[in-house]
């Protein structure tokens, strides 16, 4: 604790944090099954979540605490370019509407719990299954770390410094996830999303009135970018293509992550998913309003040492302590929901597609669930250690790579839902080349998400993950064509 401790804000924060902690443990008795010692129950909530629960759950793990912090921070730093998250969340829902009900049906019919299960069931390749599973686990780890960064920013804004508050919050998350499984974040998501909606709607209604209106907000932001010599409230012509590619690539990657797929597999039916694809764009509206806080930071004349401090500083400057505490609680709780689902999704992958596939094929359902519970704890510990030991920028860089990596699982997971032409070796080759090529390009660019290609006299700047996916698909098609031409060999034709 320090001299800048805000008692009203801290009191409100503690109240709501205790509320969701109690809810997290009570969730073990919510719609309680005969046993939680089964991945279908602990890891997927019994596959019984209806439209509203699914809407809050998917919204809760898709729109994370770090989104609340990072999107306005990016808009504050670079202007209009930071709004790429809006078209990406618009593009993704038609994809969800068309593809995810098909994926859900396959999972329901055959008892699949993870993307790795789907891939193995489709192609019969343990190697391809392992590639998809490990990619999911590795890509998720830095994503969990980012949730803890979002929580850390909110806790610091209260005047609490040091590692102890974050560790205590982590322990709460770890224990109720272990106890209640997916039911805990599903129940807490109701509170989290309502709080976020209240915070954002109040902010976009009141903050501009304190700053002279939206016209003054845009004018102040425009003047700040011009003074800095970079960024702007409008995209430049050179930014349009990279902006579009970043939005498209992010949209395709979004529902390849284990946590978003966990929300899909936990739904009660394919129509539930379609209804959610129609209803979830309400979160896009919220995200657009949230991004505006970045411009408001300029209008409020904020000077911050880190762009991530813009949102907390805005609330501390313009609102009474009690409402600032409510906002910080919403952000911190907004970290708990996705971090819990992410750790569960990663744990399901490890338990089903690594432990059961390679270590103990005869593991019982209860043993499988126990491995998942332990893994979920270890995943969260790994994320916490990363935040405490490594520089924050390292987690940010890894998360950018995580998006690139998880995108390379799309062909293996999605193509088999619609065509039977592809064989496992071809998809594995495509995944490997896309994974390695994308990683090398990103590394050569200083772990930046965009890469510039020179085509004749023209220069094209595109999202690196999308470039890697294109290479992935081309390699898969070529290798598969070669395998098909060599199809006289039954083993080659089978593609195993």
C-alpha positions in Angstrom: 0.0 0.0 0.0 1.1 3.5 -0.7 0.1 7.1 0.0 -1.9 7.3 -3.1 -4.3 4.6 -2.0 -7.9 5.5 -2.9 -10.1 4.1 -0.1 -13.5 4.6 -1.8 -12.3 3.0 -5.0 -10.6 0.2 -3.1 -13.7 -0.5 -1.0 -16.0 -0.8 -4.1 -13.3 -2.9 -5.9 -13.0 -5.4 -3.0 -16.8 -5.7 -2.7 -17.3 -6.8 -6.3 -14.2 -9.0 -6.3 -15.4 -10.8 -3.2 -18.8 -11.1 -4.9 -17.5 -12.9 -7.9 -15.2 -15.0 -5.8 -18.2 -16.4 -3.9 -20.0 -16.9 -7.2 -17.0 -18.8 -8.5 -17.1 -21.4 -5.7 -20.9 -21.5 -5.7 -20.8 -22.4 -9.4 -19.7 -25.9 -8.5 -23.3 -26.4 -7.3 -25.0 -24.5 -10.2 -26.8 -27.0 -12.4 -24.7 -29.6 -10.6 -24.3 -32.9 -12.4 -23.8 -36.3 -10.7 -20.1 -35.7 -11.0 -17.6 -33.1 -12.2 -15.0 -35.8 -12.7 -15.5 -35.9 -16.5 -14.2 -33.5 -19.1 -17.7 -33.1 -20.5 -18.8 -31.7 -17.2 -15.7 -30.0 -15.7 -14.3 -28.7 -19.1 -17.5 -28.1 -21.1 -20.2 -27.5 -18.4 -22.1 -30.6 -19.6 -22.6 -29.1 -23.1 -25.9 -27.6 -21.9 -25.3 -23.8 -22.0 -28.3 -22.1 -23.7 -28.4 -18.9 -25.8 -27.9 -16.4 -23.0 -25.3 -18.3 -21.0 -23.4 -18.9 -24.2 -23.7 -15.2 -25.2 -22.2 -14.0 -21.9 -19.6 -16.8 -21.8 -18.3 -16.3 -25.4 -18.5 -12.5 -25.0 -16.7 -12.8 -21.7 -13.8 -14.8 -23.0 -13.6 -13.0 -26.4 -13.8 -9.4 -25.0 -11.2 -9.7 -22.3 -9.7 -7.4 -19.6 -6.8 -6.7 -21.9 -9.1 -5.7 -24.6 -10.6 -3.1 -22.3 -7.1 -1.8 -21.6 -5.3 -2.4 -24.9 -7.8 -1.2 -27.5 -8.2 2.3 -26.1 -4.4 2.3 -25.5 -3.7 1.5 -29.1 -6.2 4.2 -30.3 -4.5 6.7 -27.9 -1.1 5.8 -29.4 -1.8 5.5 -33.1 -5.4 6.8 -33.7 -7.7 5.3 -36.3 -5.4 2.3 -36.9 -6.3 1.0 -33.5 -9.9 0.6 -34.6 -9.0 -2.6 -36.6 -10.6 -4.6 -33.9 -14.1 -3.3 -35.0 -14.1 -4.8 -38.6 -12.4 -7.9 -37.3 -15.3 -8.5 -34.8 -17.8 -7.8 -37.6 -16.1 -10.3 -40.0 -15.8 -13.0 -37.5 -19.5 -13.5 -36.8 -20.6 -14.6 -40.3 -17.7 -17.1 -40.0 -19.1 -18.3 -36.7 -22.6 -18.5 -38.1 -21.5 -20.7 -41.1 -18.7 -22.8 -39.6 -19.1 -23.3 -35.9 -22.5 -25.1 -35.9 -21.0 -27.7 -38.3 -18.0 -28.1 -35.9 -20.3 -28.3 -32.9 -22.4 -31.0 -34.5 -19.3 -33.1 -35.2 -18.1 -32.7 -31.7 -21.4 -33.5 -30.2 -22.0 -36.6 -32.4 -18.6 -38.1 -31.6 -17.8 -36.8 -28.2 -15.0 -34.5 -29.1 -13.9 -32.1 -26.4 -11.1 -30.2 -28.2 -9.8 -29.2 -31.7 -7.3 -32.0 -31.4 -10.1 -34.5 -31.0 -11.8 -33.2 -34.2 -8.5 -33.4 -36.2 -7.7 -36.9 -35.0 -11.3 -38.0 -35.7 -11.2 -36.6 -39.2 -7.7 -37.7 -40.3 -6.7 -40.4 -37.9 -3.2 -38.8 -37.5 -1.7 -38.6 -34.0 1.0 -36.3 -35.3 -1.4 -33.8 -36.8 -3.5 -34.0 -33.6 -0.4 -33.3 -31.5 0.6 -30.3 -33.7 -2.8 -28.7 -33.3 -3.0 -29.4 -29.5 0.5 -28.1 -28.7 -0.1 -25.0 -30.9 -3.3 -24.3 -29.0 -1.5 -24.6 -25.6 1.5 -22.5 -26.6 -0.7 -19.8 -28.2 -2.9 -19.6 -25.1 -0.2 -19.2 -22.5 0.7 -15.6 -23.4 -3.0 -14.7 -23.8 -3.5 -15.7 -20.2 -0.5 -13.6 -19.2 -2.1 -10.6 -20.9 -5.2 -11.0 -18.7 -3.0 -10.8 -15.7 -1.4 -7.6 -17.2 -4.9 -6.1 -17.5 -5.6 -7.0 -13.9 -2.3 -5.6 -12.8 -3.0 -2.3 -14.4 -6.4 -2.0 -12.6 -4.9 -3.0 -9.2 -2.0 -0.5 -9.6 -4.6 2.3 -10.4 -6.1 1.7 -6.9 -2.8 2.6 -5.3 -1.8 -1.0 -4.6 1.7 -1.8 -5.8 3.9 -4.8 -5.6 3.3 -8.5 -6.4 1.1 -9.6 -3.5 -2.3 -8.3 -4.7 -1.8 -9.9 -8.1 -0.8 -13.2 -6.6 -3.8 -13.2 -4.3 -6.2 -12.5 -7.2 -4.4 -15.3 -9.1 -4.9 -17.8 -6.3 -8.7 -17.0 -6.2 -8.9 -17.6 -9.9 -6.9 -20.8 -9.7 -8.9 -22.4 -6.8 -12.4 -21.7 -8.1 -11.5 -22.9 -11.6 -10.1 -26.1 -10.1 -13.2 -26.5 -8.1 -16.0 -25.5 -10.5 -14.5 -25.9 -14.0 -16.3 -24.0 -16.8 -19.4 -23.3 -14.7 -17.4 -20.7 -12.7 -16.5 -18.4 -15.6 -19.9 -19.0 -17.2 -21.7 -17.7 -14.0 -19.3 -14.8 -13.4 -19.5 -13.7 -17.0 -23.0 -12.4 -16.3 -21.7 -10.0 -13.7 -18.5 -9.1 -15.6 -20.3 -8.2 -18.9 -23.0 -6.1 -17.1 -20.4 -4.2 -15.3 -18.4 -3.5 -18.4 -21.5 -2.3 -20.2 -22.3 0.0 -17.4 -18.8 1.4 -17.2 -18.5 2.0 -21.0 -22.0 3.5 -21.4 -21.5 5.8 -18.5 -18.1 6.9 -19.8 -19.2 7.7 -23.3 -22.2 9.6 -22.0 -20.4 11.6 -19.3 -16.8 12.0 -20.3 -17.4 14.0 -23.6 -19.7 16.3 -21.7 -16.8 17.1 -19.3 -14.5 17.7 -22.2 -16.6 20.0 -24.4 -18.5 17.4 -26.5 -17.4 14.8 -29.1 -16.3 17.6 -31.5 -13.8 18.8 -29.0 -12.6 15.2 -28.3 -11.9 14.6 -32.0 -10.2 18.0 -32.4 -8.0 17.4 -29.4 -7.0 13.9 -30.6 -6.3 15.2 -34.1 -4.1 18.0 -32.7 -2.2 15.6 -30.5 -1.4 13.3 -33.4 -0.3 16.2 -35.6 1.9 17.5 -32.9 3.5 14.0 -32.4 3.9 13.6 -36.2 2.4 10.2 -36.4 -1.0 8.6 -36.2 -4.3 10.3 -36.9 -8.0 10.1 -36.5 -8.4 8.9 -40.1 -6.5 6.1 -42.0 -3.9 7.2 -44.5 -4.1 5.5 -48.0 -1.1 3.4 -47.1 -2.7 2.0 -44.0 -5.9 0.7 -45.7 -4.5 -2.7 -46.9 -2.5 -3.6 -43.8 -5.6 -2.5 -41.7 -7.9 -4.8 -43.7 -5.4 -7.7 -43.7 -5.0 -7.4 -39.9 -8.7 -7.4 -39.4 -9.3 -10.4 -41.7 -6.4 -12.5 -40.2 -7.5 -11.7 -36.7 -11.1 -12.7 -37.5 -10.0 -16.1 -38.9 -7.8 -16.7 -35.9 -10.2 -15.7 -33.2 -12.3 -18.9 -33.0 -9.3 -21.2 -33.5 -8.2 -20.5 -29.9 -9.0 -23.2 -27.3 -11.0 -20.8 -25.1 -13.4 -19.6 -27.9 -13.8 -23.2 -29.1 -14.5 -24.3 -25.5 -17.4 -21.8 -25.5 -18.7 -23.2 -28.8 -18.4 -26.9 -27.7 -20.2 -26.1 -24.4 -23.3 -24.8 -26.2 -26.5 -26.8 -26.0 -27.1 -26.9 -29.8 -26.1 -25.6 -33.2 -29.0 -23.2 -33.2 -27.7 -21.7 -30.0 -24.5 -20.9 -31.8 -26.3 -19.4 -34.8 -28.4 -17.2 -32.4 -25.2 -16.1 -30.7 -23.6 -15.2 -34.0 -26.6 -12.8 -34.5 -26.5 -11.4 -31.0 -22.7 -11.1 -30.4 -22.3 -8.0 -32.6 -23.7 -6.1 -29.7 -20.3 -6.5 -28.2 -18.8 -4.9 -31.3 -20.8 -1.7 -30.6 -19.5 -1.8 -27.1 -15.9 -2.2 -28.4 -16.3 0.8 -30.7 -17.4 2.9 -27.8 -14.6 1.5 -25.7 -12.0 2.4 -28.3 -13.2 6.0 -28.2 -11.7 6.3 -24.7 -8.3 6.5 -26.4 -9.3 9.8 -28.1 -10.8 11.0 -24.8 -7.5 10.5 -23.2 -6.0 13.1 -25.5 -8.9 15.5 -24.9 -8.4 15.1 -21.1 -4.8 16.1 -21.5 -3.5 12.8 -20.0 0.2 12.2 -19.9 1.0 8.6 -19.0 4.2 6.6 -18.8 2.5 3.6 -20.5 -0.3 3.7 -23.0 -1.9 0.9 -21.0 -2.6 3.4 -18.2 -4.9 5.6 -20.3 -8.2 4.0 -19.3 -7.4 3.9 -15.5 -6.1 7.4 -15.6 -9.2 8.7 -17.4 -11.5 7.2 -14.7 -9.3 8.4 -11.9 -9.2 11.9 -13.3 -12.9 12.4 -14.3 -14.9 10.3 -12.0 -15.4 10.0 -8.2 -13.4 7.3 -6.4 -16.4 4.9 -5.9 -17.1 4.8 -9.7 -13.4 4.5 -10.5 -13.3 1.5 -8.2 -16.4 0.0 -10.0 -14.6 0.5 -13.3 -11.4 -1.1 -12.0 -13.4 -4.0 -10.6 -15.0 -4.5 -14.0 -11.6 -4.7 -15.6 -10.1 -7.1 -13.0 -13.2 -9.4 -13.2 -12.9 -9.1 -17.0 -9.6 -10.8 -16.6 -10.9 -13.6 -14.4 -13.5 -14.9 -17.0 -11.2 -15.3 -20.0 -8.2 -16.4 -18.0 -10.3 -19.2 -16.5 -11.7 -20.3 -19.8 -8.3 -20.1 -21.5 -6.7 -22.3 -18.8 -9.6 -24.8 -19.1 -9.3 -24.9 -22.9 -5.5 -25.5 -22.7 -6.0 -28.1 -20.0 -8.5 -30.0 -22.1 -6.1 -30.1 -25.0 -3.3 -31.4 -22.8 -5.4 -34.0 -21.0 -7.1 -35.4 -24.1 -4.6 -35.0 -26.9 -1.2 -35.3 -25.1 -1.7 -37.2 -21.8 -4.4 -39.7 -23.1 -2.9 -40.0 -26.6 0.7 -40.6 -25.5 1.1 -41.1 -21.8 -1.8 -43.1 -20.6 -4.3 -44.2 -23.3 -6.3 -46.2 -20.7 -6.9 -43.3 -18.4 -10.4 -43.2 -16.9 -12.7 -40.3 -17.5 -12.2 -39.2 -13.9 -8.4 -39.5 -14.3 -8.6 -37.4 -17.5 -10.5 -34.7 -15.6 -8.0 -34.7 -12.8 -5.1 -34.3 -15.2 -7.0 -31.3 -16.8 -7.6 -29.7 -13.4 -3.9 -30.0 -12.5 -2.9 -28.7 -15.9 -5.2 -25.7 -15.6 -3.4 -24.8 -12.4 0.0 -25.2 -14.0 -0.9 -23.1 -17.0 -2.0 -20.3 -14.8 1.2 -20.6 -12.7 3.2 -20.4 -15.9 1.4 -17.2 -16.9 1.8 -15.6 -13.5 5.6 -16.4 -13.4 5.9 -14.9 -16.9 4.3 -11.6 -15.6 6.4 -11.5 -12.5 9.7 -12.5 -14.0 9.7 -11.4 -17.6 9.3 -7.9 -19.1 5.7 -7.0 -20.0 6.8 -6.5 -23.6 7.8 -10.1 -23.8 4.3 -11.2 -23.1 2.9 -8.8 -25.7 5.4 -10.1 -28.3 4.5 -13.7 -27.6 0.8 -12.9 -27.9 1.3 -11.5 -31.3 3.1 -14.7 -32.3 0.3 -16.7 -30.7 -2.2 -15.2 -33.1 0.0 -16.1 -36.0 0.5 -19.6 -34.7 -3.1 -20.5 -33.9 -4.1 -19.3 -37.4 -2.0 -22.1 -38.8 -4.4 -24.7 -37.3 -7.4 -23.4 -39.4 -6.9 -25.7 -42.4 -6.6 -28.9 -40.3 -9.6 -28.0 -38.2 -12.0 -26.5 -40.8 -11.2 -27.9 -44.2 -12.2 -31.5 -43.2 -15.7 -30.3 -42.2 -16.4 -29.6 -45.9 -14.1 -31.6 -48.1 -12.5 -35.0 -47.9 -9.7 -34.4 -50.4 -7.0 -33.3 -47.9 -4.8 -35.9 -46.3 -3.0 -35.6 -42.9 0.6 -35.4 -44.2 -0.3 -32.5 -46.5 -2.0 -30.5 -43.7 0.9 -31.3 -41.4 3.4 -30.1 -44.0 1.3 -26.9 -44.5 1.1 -26.3 -40.7 4.8 -26.8 -40.3 5.8 -24.5 -43.1 3.3 -21.8 -42.2 4.3 -22.0 -38.5 8.1 -21.7 -39.2 7.8 -19.2 -42.1 5.5 -16.9 -40.1 7.7 -17.1 -37.0 10.8 -16.3 -39.0 9.2 -13.3 -40.8 7.9 -12.0 -37.5 11.3 -12.4 -35.9 13.0 -10.6 -38.7 10.5 -7.7 -38.4 11.2 -7.3 -34.7 8.0 -9.3 -33.7 5.8 -6.7 -35.4 2.4 -8.0 -36.8 2.9 -6.6 -40.3 5.3 -7.5 -43.1 6.1 -5.5 -46.2 6.4 -7.5 -49.5 8.1 -5.9 -52.6 6.3 -7.0 -55.8 8.0 -5.2 -58.7 7.8 -1.6 -58.0 4.9 -2.0 -55.5 5.2 -2.5 -51.8 2.4 -4.4 -50.0 2.2 -4.4 -46.2 0.1 -7.3 -44.9 -0.6 -9.1 -41.6 2.2 -11.7 -41.2 -0.2 -14.4 -39.9 -2.3 -14.1 -43.1 0.8 -14.4 -45.2 1.8 -17.5 -43.3 -1.7 -19.0 -43.7 -1.5 -18.4 -47.5 1.9 -20.3 -47.5 0.3 -23.0 -45.3 -2.6 -23.6 -47.7 -0.4 -23.5 -50.8 2.0 -26.1 -49.4 -1.0 -28.3 -48.2 -2.6 -28.2 -51.7 0.7 -29.0 -53.5 1.7 -31.8 -51.1 -1.8 -33.2 -51.2 -1.8 -33.2 -55.0 1.5 -35.1 -55.0 0.0 -37.6 -52.6 -3.1 -38.0 -54.7 -1.1 -38.6 -57.8 0.8 -41.3 -55.9 -2.4 -42.8 -54.7 -1.7 -46.2 -56.2 0.0 -46.9 -52.8 -2.9 -47.6 -50.4 -0.9 -46.2 -47.5 -0.2 -43.0 -49.4 -3.8 -42.8 -50.6 -5.0 -43.1 -47.0 -2.7 -40.3 -46.0 -1.9 -41.8 -42.7 
